[in-house]
Amino acid sequence: MRNFLIIIFSYFSLSISAQETVIDSAKTKIEKYYNTGLSDSLRADYKGKIAHMDKYIAKDSINPEAFLQRGIYYSLLGLSVEAILDYDKSLALNEEQPIAYFNRGIAKARFRYTYEACYDFKKSYLLGVNQAAKVYDVNCKLYQKKIDDEVAQN
């Protein structure tokens, strides 16, 4: 009888342990799906904002802020090419946008367009973005003389 009780006790202990493992596994899966859902939700939100900006730009295609904002949303989605194109359009409409230069510099740096990125950081700094000076000083030592000369000419 005693052996029987030990066997039953062992069985229930293993059963409880197995259930805890299943529950932990289920929690992990739920957290994974929850987090994936959040990023899908954010992704959908940015895509929705881009669609909204598309409509706005269709009505007012000379607003540099609209292109800048859409470029930011593209960048948040990791669509750097589209972001750069929108920053280019924004700067073509108004060259005095330090944030557009800074963001375009970041997007260009992702493609290893280092000289172009450094040029944008320098322009951004000259227009008032202090963080751009730090980025420029740390990452653009190789190009500083050439960029400084070029910016001085413009």
GROMACS elastic network, one bead per residue, 0.5 to 0.9 nm:
[ bonds ]
;  ai    aj funct       b0    kb
    1     5     6  0.63452   500
    1     6     6  0.87410   500
    2     5     6  0.51854   500
    2     6     6  0.63554   500
    2     7     6  0.87252   500
    3     6     6  0.50460   500
    3     7     6  0.61777   500
    3     8     6  0.86084   500
    4     7     6  0.51288   500
    4     8     6  0.61997   500
    4     9     6  0.85586   500
    5     8     6  0.50314   500
    5     9     6  0.59528   500
    5    10     6  0.84359   500
    6     9     6  0.50401   500
    6    10     6  0.60276   500
    6    11     6  0.84640   500
    7    10     6  0.50979   500
    7    11     6  0.60676   500
    7    12     6  0.86690   500
    8    11     6  0.50195   500
    8    12     6  0.62368   500
    8    13     6  0.85739   500
    9    12     6  0.52424   500
    9    13     6  0.61257   500
    9    14     6  0.86493   500
   10    13     6  0.50153   500
   10    14     6  0.61373   500
   10    15     6  0.84235   500
   11    14     6  0.52294   500
   11    15     6  0.60342   500
   11    16     6  0.86099   500
   12    16     6  0.60134   500
   12    17     6  0.84505   500
   13    16     6  0.51898   500
   13    17     6  0.61566   500
   13    18     6  0.85840   500
   14    17     6  0.50017   500
   14    18     6  0.60393   500
   14    19     6  0.85177   500
   15    18     6  0.50906   500
   15    19     6  0.61594   500
   15    20     6  0.86369   500
   16    19     6  0.50276   500
   16    20     6  0.61737   500
   16    21     6  0.86619   500
   17    20     6  0.50967   500
   17    21     6  0.63123   500
   17    22     6  0.87355   500
   18    21     6  0.50806   500
   18    22     6  0.62790   500
   18    23     6  0.86482   500
   19    22     6  0.50120   500
   19    23     6  0.60945   500
   19    24     6  0.85539   500
   20    24     6  0.60722   500
   20    25     6  0.84826   500
   21    24     6  0.50998   500
   21    25     6  0.60830   500
   21    26     6  0.85308   500
   22    25     6  0.50502   500
   22    26     6  0.60990   500
   22    27     6  0.86107   500
   23    26     6  0.50070   500
   23    27     6  0.61511   500
   23    28     6  0.86386   500
   24    27     6  0.50497   500
   24    28     6  0.62364   500
   24    29     6  0.86864   500
   25    28     6  0.51232   500
   25    29     6  0.62865   500
   25    30     6  0.86521   500
   26    29     6  0.50760   500
   26    30     6  0.60992   500
   26    31     6  0.85847   500
   27    30     6  0.50515   500
   27    31     6  0.61117   500
   27    32     6  0.84881   500
   28    31     6  0.51703   500
   28    32     6  0.60995   500
   28    33     6  0.86566   500
   29    33     6  0.61579   500
   29    34     6  0.84283   500
   30    33     6  0.51714   500
   30    34     6  0.59434   500
   30    35     6  0.85260   500
   31    35     6  0.60374   500
   31    36     6  0.84144   500
   32    35     6  0.52618   500
   32    36     6  0.60795   500
   32    37     6  0.84409   500
   33    37     6  0.58860   500
   33    38     6  0.85368   500
   34    38     6  0.63075   500
   34    39     6  0.88737   500
   35    38     6  0.50398   500
   35    39     6  0.64343   500
   35    40     6  0.85817   500
   36    39     6  0.52443   500
   36    40     6  0.60738   500
   36    41     6  0.84162   500
   37    41     6  0.59158   500
   37    42     6  0.85617   500
   38    42     6  0.61858   500
   38    43     6  0.84640   500
   39    42     6  0.50048   500
   39    43     6  0.59590   500
   39    44     6  0.84225   500
   40    44     6  0.60245   500
   40    45     6  0.84510   500
   41    44     6  0.50806   500
   41    45     6  0.60870   500
   41    46     6  0.87246   500
   42    46     6  0.62417   500
   42    47     6  0.85557   500
   43    46     6  0.52610   500
   43    47     6  0.62137   500
   43    48     6  0.85605   500
   43    76     6  0.86437   500
   43    77     6  0.67420   500
   44    47     6  0.50015   500
   44    48     6  0.60230   500
   44    49     6  0.85589   500
   45    48     6  0.50347   500
   45    49     6  0.62320   500
   45    50     6  0.86567   500
   46    50     6  0.61256   500
   46    51     6  0.85751   500
   46    73     6  0.58677   500
   46    74     6  0.78377   500
   46    76     6  0.77109   500
   46    77     6  0.72192   500
   47    51     6  0.62104   500
   47    52     6  0.86114   500
   47    73     6  0.77623   500
   47    74     6  0.82932   500
   47    77     6  0.82165   500
   48    51     6  0.50340   500
   48    52     6  0.62135   500
   48    53     6  0.86348   500
   49    53     6  0.61267   500
   49    54     6  0.85178   500
   49    70     6  0.77808   500
   49    73     6  0.73470   500
   50    54     6  0.60662   500
   50    55     6  0.87277   500
   50    69     6  0.86720   500
   50    70     6  0.57768   500
   50    71     6  0.87141   500
   50    73     6  0.65028   500
   50    74     6  0.74832   500
   51    55     6  0.64873   500
   51    56     6  0.87471   500
   52    55     6  0.52861   500
   52    56     6  0.63520   500
   52    57     6  0.87143   500
   53    57     6  0.59490   500
   53    58     6  0.84074   500
   53    66     6  0.66000   500
   53    67     6  0.80184   500
   53    69     6  0.78551   500
   53    70     6  0.61172   500
   54    57     6  0.51589   500
   54    58     6  0.61266   500
   54    59     6  0.88163   500
   54    66     6  0.87845   500
   54    70     6  0.79785   500
   55    58     6  0.50874   500
   55    59     6  0.65933   500
   55    60     6  0.87668   500
   56    59     6  0.52922   500
   56    60     6  0.61016   500
   56    61     6  0.79191   500
   56    66     6  0.74562   500
   57    62     6  0.78070   500
   57    63     6  0.74573   500
   57    66     6  0.65099   500
   57    67     6  0.75352   500
   58    61     6  0.59094   500
   60    63     6  0.60543   500
   60    66     6  0.84534   500
   61    64     6  0.81610   500
   61    66     6  0.82014   500
   61    67     6  0.84903   500
   62    65     6  0.89892   500
   62    66     6  0.85077   500
   62    67     6  0.88728   500
   62    90     6  0.85430   500
   62    93     6  0.67117   500
   63    66     6  0.55573   500
   63    67     6  0.70472   500
   63    90     6  0.75936   500
   63    93     6  0.73732   500
   63    94     6  0.88939   500
   64    67     6  0.53581   500
   64    68     6  0.62151   500
   64    69     6  0.86861   500
   64    87     6  0.86475   500
   64    89     6  0.71916   500
   64    91     6  0.70063   500
   64    92     6  0.80967   500
   64    93     6  0.56073   500
   64    94     6  0.63149   500
   64    97     6  0.88829   500
   65    69     6  0.60138   500
   65    70     6  0.85131   500
   65    90     6  0.67328   500
   66    69     6  0.51922   500
   66    70     6  0.61674   500
   66    71     6  0.84549   500
   66    86     6  0.88700   500
   66    90     6  0.77302   500
   67    70     6  0.51473   500
   67    71     6  0.59570   500
   67    72     6  0.85874   500
   67    83     6  0.88527   500
   67    85     6  0.88528   500
   67    86     6  0.50983   500
   67    87     6  0.64916   500
   67    88     6  0.85968   500
   67    89     6  0.65444   500
   67    90     6  0.52262   500
   67    91     6  0.89366   500
   68    71     6  0.50358   500
   68    72     6  0.63021   500
   68    73     6  0.88750   500
   68    83     6  0.83721   500
   68    86     6  0.62620   500
   68    87     6  0.55817   500
   68    88     6  0.88211   500
   68    89     6  0.81992   500
   68    90     6  0.56629   500
   68    91     6  0.84279   500
   68    99     6  0.84051   500
   68   100     6  0.62649   500
   69    72     6  0.50717   500
   69    73     6  0.64815   500
   69    74     6  0.87481   500
   69    86     6  0.85549   500
   69    87     6  0.88427   500
   70    73     6  0.50904   500
   70    74     6  0.62119   500
   70    75     6  0.85548   500
   70    83     6  0.73949   500
   70    86     6  0.69023   500
   70    87     6  0.86981   500
   71    74     6  0.50254   500
   71    75     6  0.60920   500
   71    76     6  0.86262   500
   71    79     6  0.88492   500
   71    80     6  0.83932   500
   71    82     6  0.68809   500
   71    84     6  0.69038   500
   71    85     6  0.76666   500
   71    86     6  0.50328   500
   71    87     6  0.59522   500
   71    90     6  0.88750   500
   71   100     6  0.86784   500
   71   103     6  0.85484   500
   71   104     6  0.87495   500
   72    75     6  0.50044   500
   72    76     6  0.62140   500
   72    77     6  0.87388   500
   72    83     6  0.65627   500
   72    86     6  0.86981   500
   72    87     6  0.85326   500
   72   100     6  0.89104   500
   72   103     6  0.76033   500
   73    76     6  0.50493   500
   73    77     6  0.64202   500
   73    78     6  0.87754   500
   73    79     6  0.86235   500
   73    83     6  0.77463   500
   74    77     6  0.51646   500
   74    78     6  0.63985   500
   74    79     6  0.50645   500
   74    80     6  0.66747   500
   74    81     6  0.85050   500
   74    82     6  0.63043   500
   74    83     6  0.51461   500
   74    84     6  0.89326   500
   74    86     6  0.87968   500
   75    79     6  0.53128   500
   75    80     6  0.53537   500
   75    81     6  0.85326   500
   75    82     6  0.78559   500
   75    83     6  0.54404   500
   75    84     6  0.84476   500
   75   103     6  0.84583   500
   75   107     6  0.72835   500
   76    79     6  0.74310   500
   76    80     6  0.86645   500
   77    80     6  0.82510   500
   78    81     6  0.88282   500
   78    83     6  0.86377   500
   79    82     6  0.56967   500
   79    83     6  0.62494   500
   79    84     6  0.88290   500
   79   107     6  0.89236   500
   80    84     6  0.60146   500
   80    85     6  0.85670   500
   80   104     6  0.87394   500
   80   107     6  0.54529   500
   80   108     6  0.77275   500
   80   110     6  0.77728   500
   80   111     6  0.84683   500
   81    84     6  0.51959   500
   81    85     6  0.63339   500
   81    86     6  0.87704   500
   81   107     6  0.77648   500
   81   108     6  0.85774   500
   82    85     6  0.51295   500
   82    86     6  0.63151   500
   82    87     6  0.86723   500
   83    86     6  0.51801   500
   83    87     6  0.61503   500
   83    88     6  0.85470   500
   83   103     6  0.86246   500
   83   104     6  0.74661   500
   83   107     6  0.72522   500
   84    87     6  0.50141   500
   84    88     6  0.60327   500
   84    89     6  0.86177   500
   84   103     6  0.83861   500
   84   104     6  0.56502   500
   84   105     6  0.87504   500
   84   107     6  0.64698   500
   84   108     6  0.73574   500
   85    88     6  0.50483   500
   85    89     6  0.63124   500
   85    90     6  0.86552   500
   85   104     6  0.89410   500
   86    89     6  0.50307   500
   86    90     6  0.60808   500
   86    91     6  0.85529   500
   87    91     6  0.60809   500
   87    92     6  0.84671   500
   87   100     6  0.56958   500
   87   101     6  0.75113   500
   87   103     6  0.77340   500
   87   104     6  0.60404   500
   88    91     6  0.51981   500
   88    92     6  0.60632   500
   88    93     6  0.87157   500
   88   100     6  0.82865   500
   88   101     6  0.88777   500
   88   104     6  0.79352   500
   89    92     6  0.50207   500
   89    93     6  0.63926   500
   89    94     6  0.87168   500
   90    93     6  0.52923   500
   90    94     6  0.62633   500
   90    95     6  0.78631   500
   90    97     6  0.82782   500
   90   100     6  0.72968   500
   91    96     6  0.74394   500
   91    97     6  0.68471   500
   91   100     6  0.68923   500
   91   101     6  0.77981   500
   92    95     6  0.62617   500
   94    97     6  0.66359   500
   95    98     6  0.83565   500
   95   100     6  0.88350   500
   95   101     6  0.87768   500
   96   100     6  0.87842   500
   96   101     6  0.89600   500
   96   124     6  0.89395   500
   96   127     6  0.70227   500
   97   100     6  0.54228   500
   97   101     6  0.66439   500
   97   102     6  0.88895   500
   97   124     6  0.76394   500
   97   127     6  0.73653   500
   98   101     6  0.52016   500
   98   102     6  0.61921   500
   98   103     6  0.86507   500
   98   120     6  0.87815   500
   98   121     6  0.87438   500
   98   123     6  0.70558   500
   98   125     6  0.72151   500
   98   126     6  0.80398   500
   98   127     6  0.53120   500
   98   128     6  0.66467   500
   98   129     6  0.63869   500
   99   103     6  0.59655   500
   99   104     6  0.83038   500
   99   124     6  0.66523   500
   99   127     6  0.88852   500
   99   129     6  0.73814   500
  100   103     6  0.52543   500
  100   104     6  0.59356   500
  100   105     6  0.83928   500
  100   120     6  0.87017   500
  100   124     6  0.78532   500
  101   104     6  0.51476   500
  101   105     6  0.60269   500
  101   106     6  0.87203   500
  101   117     6  0.86917   500
  101   119     6  0.87006   500
  101   121     6  0.65187   500
  101   122     6  0.85855   500
  101   123     6  0.65794   500
  101   124     6  0.52664   500
  101   125     6  0.89740   500
  102   105     6  0.50615   500
  102   106     6  0.64243   500
  102   107     6  0.88037   500
  102   117     6  0.83279   500
  102   120     6  0.60377   500
  102   121     6  0.53977   500
  102   122     6  0.85506   500
  102   123     6  0.80076   500
  102   124     6  0.54107   500
  102   125     6  0.81965   500
  102   129     6  0.79091   500
  102   131     6  0.89643   500
  102   132     6  0.66358   500
  103   106     6  0.50898   500
  103   107     6  0.62595   500
  103   108     6  0.86065   500
  103   120     6  0.84587   500
  103   121     6  0.86581   500
  104   107     6  0.50009   500
  104   108     6  0.60388   500
  104   109     6  0.84472   500
  104   117     6  0.71785   500
  104   120     6  0.68864   500
  104   121     6  0.86115   500
  105   108     6  0.51149   500
  105   109     6  0.60413   500
  105   110     6  0.87322   500
  105   113     6  0.86637   500
  105   114     6  0.84958   500
  105   116     6  0.70102   500
  105   118     6  0.66386   500
  105   119     6  0.76164   500
  105   120     6  0.50553   500
  105   121     6  0.58783   500
  105   124     6  0.88618   500
  106   109     6  0.50720   500
  106   110     6  0.65051   500
  106   117     6  0.65684   500
  106   120     6  0.86989   500
  106   121     6  0.83745   500
  107   110     6  0.53082   500
  107   111     6  0.71457   500
  107   113     6  0.88997   500
  107   117     6  0.78021   500
  108   111     6  0.53324   500
  108   112     6  0.64660   500
  108   113     6  0.52386   500
  108   114     6  0.71320   500
  108   116     6  0.68973   500
  108   117     6  0.53399   500
  109   113     6  0.53546   500
  109   114     6  0.55867   500
  109   115     6  0.86967   500
  109   116     6  0.80408   500
  109   117     6  0.54593   500
  109   118     6  0.82743   500
  110   113     6  0.74768   500
  110   114     6  0.87922   500
  111   114     6  0.81321   500
  112   115     6  0.85769   500
  112   117     6  0.82665   500
  113   116     6  0.55773   500
  113   117     6  0.60132   500
  113   118     6  0.86033   500
  114   117     6  0.50171   500
  114   118     6  0.60028   500
  114   119     6  0.84977   500
  114   139     6  0.87191   500
  114   140     6  0.78002   500
  114   143     6  0.87352   500
  115   118     6  0.51319   500
  115   119     6  0.61513   500
  115   120     6  0.86996   500
  115   140     6  0.77821   500
  115   142     6  0.88498   500
  115   143     6  0.65487   500
  115   147     6  0.82102   500
  116   119     6  0.50496   500
  116   120     6  0.63182   500
  116   121     6  0.87158   500
  117   120     6  0.51560   500
  117   121     6  0.62600   500
  117   122     6  0.87096   500
  117   136     6  0.89938   500
  117   140     6  0.88144   500
  118   122     6  0.61755   500
  118   123     6  0.86424   500
  118   135     6  0.83600   500
  118   136     6  0.60569   500
  118   139     6  0.77054   500
  118   140     6  0.57923   500
  118   143     6  0.74605   500
  118   144     6  0.80923   500
  118   147     6  0.78033   500
  119   122     6  0.51672   500
  119   123     6  0.63035   500
  119   124     6  0.86115   500
  119   136     6  0.85460   500
  119   140     6  0.88455   500
  119   143     6  0.85700   500
  119   144     6  0.87076   500
  119   147     6  0.60692   500
  119   148     6  0.86348   500
  119   150     6  0.88916   500
  119   151     6  0.81380   500
  120   123     6  0.50698   500
  120   124     6  0.60256   500
  120   125     6  0.85386   500
  120   132     6  0.87505   500
  121   124     6  0.50005   500
  121   125     6  0.61263   500
  121   126     6  0.86356   500
  121   129     6  0.87287   500
  121   131     6  0.88792   500
  121   132     6  0.51446   500
  121   133     6  0.70102   500
  121   135     6  0.71342   500
  121   136     6  0.58458   500
  122   125     6  0.51147   500
  122   126     6  0.62356   500
  122   127     6  0.86764   500
  122   132     6  0.68050   500
  122   133     6  0.67988   500
  122   136     6  0.63908   500
  122   144     6  0.88799   500
  122   147     6  0.77894   500
  122   148     6  0.80612   500
  122   151     6  0.81501   500
  123   126     6  0.51164   500
  123   127     6  0.62810   500
  123   128     6  0.88268   500
  123   132     6  0.85581   500
  123   151     6  0.76539   500
  124   127     6  0.51282   500
  124   128     6  0.64452   500
  124   129     6  0.56587   500
  124   130     6  0.83023   500
  124   131     6  0.89574   500
  124   132     6  0.61310   500
  124   133     6  0.81539   500
  125   128     6  0.51222   500
  125   130     6  0.57585   500
  125   131     6  0.74302   500
  125   132     6  0.50585   500
  125   133     6  0.53687   500
  125   134     6  0.89215   500
  125   136     6  0.84362   500
  126   129     6  0.73572   500
  126   130     6  0.86671   500
  126   132     6  0.88279   500
  126   133     6  0.84577   500
  128   132     6  0.85469   500
  129   132     6  0.55516   500
  129   133     6  0.73493   500
  130   133     6  0.54036   500
  130   134     6  0.70576   500
  131   134     6  0.52559   500
  131   135     6  0.64027   500
  131   136     6  0.85909   500
  132   135     6  0.50655   500
  132   136     6  0.59255   500
  132   137     6  0.84763   500
  133   137     6  0.59726   500
  133   138     6  0.85060   500
  134   137     6  0.51930   500
  134   138     6  0.61351   500
  134   139     6  0.84255   500
  135   138     6  0.53681   500
  135   139     6  0.58731   500
  135   140     6  0.76652   500
  136   139     6  0.54637   500
  136   140     6  0.51399   500
  136   141     6  0.76406   500
  136   144     6  0.81608   500
  137   140     6  0.58831   500
  137   141     6  0.63664   500
  137   144     6  0.81724   500
  138   141     6  0.68192   500
  139   142     6  0.81641   500
  140   143     6  0.55149   500
  140   144     6  0.59569   500
  141   144     6  0.52975   500
  141   145     6  0.81858   500
  142   145     6  0.78500   500
  142   146     6  0.87102   500
  143   146     6  0.55401   500
  143   147     6  0.60051   500
  143   148     6  0.84136   500
  144   147     6  0.51849   500
  144   148     6  0.58104   500
  144   149     6  0.84427   500
  145   148     6  0.51899   500
  145   149     6  0.61913   500
  145   150     6  0.86150   500
  146   149     6  0.52295   500
  146   150     6  0.61770   500
  146   151     6  0.86403   500
  147   151     6  0.59529   500
  147   152     6  0.83756   500
  148   151     6  0.52096   500
  148   152     6  0.60817   500
  148   153     6  0.87041   500
  149   152     6  0.51365   500
  149   153     6  0.63740   500
  149   154     6  0.89227   500
  150   153     6  0.52072   500
  150   154     6  0.65129   500
  151   154     6  0.51875   500
